[in-house]
Structures are given as C-alpha cells and as structure tokens.
Amino acid sequence: MTTELSLGKKIKNLRIQKDMNAKELAHMAKISVGMLSQLENDLTQGSVETLRKIAKVLDTTLAELFKEDEENLIVHNEAEYIVRKMNRKKISFPDSSYNCELLVPDLQGDIEFTLVRLSPNRNCEEAVSNTKGEHCIYVLDGEIIITLNKNEHILQKRDSIRFSLQIPHKIENRSPKKASYISAITPITI
C-alpha cells in the first residue's frame, strides 16, 4: 500500500503564515484561484510546474512542500534508510499517464530517487531548470525518447543516460507499450 503525499493543508498553512489570501497567492503564482482552491482542498495534486510556482511565491521549496510533519512519521529504525515496496510514497500528478514512486524514505537528502512509469504514447513538454545538477535515468522496461537540445535519443531496456538539468529536455514514451525507468536527480527538484 502506498502513502499519498498531501500538499493542500501545507500550502494553505504557508499561505496563511505569509498573511496572504488565496486570490493574492494565485495571482502571484500565475494560476487560477480555482486551481489553488482545488490544491488546498486536496482535490488535485497539481503539476510539478504549478507547485514550483506556488513554492517560489511562498518562499519555500518543493522538497519542503513534500516533507512530512514529524508527528505524522512512524519511527522505525529501518524506516530511516529502507523503503519497502509496499510502503513507497506515491507522488500524484494530474497527468495520469505519468506516475512516480519515491525509492528513498523522504526528500530530505541530496538525491531525488524515483521509479517512473509512463503510459503508451505519453508526450510531454520541454523542461529546463535553473538549478545546477544532474539527471540520471536507467530504463527498466519499454522504450523512452529523451530529447536534449532538440536532439532525440532512444533508450531501451537496460540503457542509461546522464545529463545536466540546465539542458532543455523532455522524456517521452511514444511507443504503444508501457515504459518504466529509475530516475536519480541531484539536487532534489520536486
């Protein structure tokens, strides 16, 4: 069983701490008030880009938004180091053709380590980060296409790649079959 990361209450609490109303936060983050309301009421998880915009306005990071409160943690010695497959935290996105599970206990370290599954024919928009860092991918199943600076690279099962986060990139599954890969990003970008 996976644990869903809830962001709504944390976003609302941070907004209130900053003495902002919902309309102000939505305007500054360049999202609709309706979208913010859905996020704060846990009706949607929002896209990574939307969450980045909100985090920036709230003067925090995505890692902090995903961080669990200490009173919600069940403390077991091994839980600090080991993630059992039935206890992986699932990160939800509005795009149901893309899902992620954390392969590390939390996002408090220096690496974002995830299992990513892409549905068939899943296309995406180009991403680029201002953060210096690296993204490594190891394909577990299927075929993905990684575009770096408009150059396409086809990766199949057991292929891997490493690239700078500052290079414009996109990761797609254009095939009619599912694809999955392990993603390691440093520093954490979620």
Secondary structure, DSSP 8 states (H G I E B T S, - for coil): --EE---HHHHHHHHHHTT--HHHHHHHHTS-HHHHHHHHTTS----HHHHHHHHHHTT--HHHHH---GGG----TGGGT---GGG-EEE--S-TTEEEEESSS-S-SS-EEEEEEE-TTB----B--SS--EEEEEEEESEEEEEETTEEEEEETT-EEEEETTS-EEEEB-SSS-EEEEEEEES---
